[in-house]
Amino acid sequence: MDLGKIRALAEEKLQGTDLFVVDVTCSPTNDVEVLVDSDSSVAIEDCVTLSRAIEDSLDRDQEDFSLTVASAGIGQPLRMLRQYRKLIGRPVEVVLLNGVKLLAELRDATQDSITVAYEEKVAVEGKKRKQLVETVREYALSEVKSTREYIDFK
């Protein structure tokens, strides 16, 4: 299955909307999955419309496949700068390659790094107990294993 062709079809169909393609994958049994996201929200109708447009452009007689178009939902790791940008000012869970997990506010995102702010207990001179201090830190994306939107259900 030509994933480049499927990505191009999806991107062409989404032009002029706030929807964008996050990823296109294909299993060995030709189960194709197109993940889309949006600067606002993804409606089920958007997925149905995109799925039909892609299927209408492909020839099932030439190659048999199964197509799923889905939203890159909550809990999915962020993969694109556009996804990071939409979460600036919101809580995220960052897992670093060294295993450290941070619950932080995403402050900025570039092609190479993210900047997060979180509270940590630090020894402050003149104080007996450690104090909560806001730490703002930039991490290179090469140091980050995954970043996900954090939803607190409390």
Summary of the structure (lengths in Angstrom):
residues: 154
radius of gyration: 19.9
end to end distance: 43.8
largest distance: 76.5
contacts: 395
relative contact order: 0.14
helix: 23%
strand: 41%
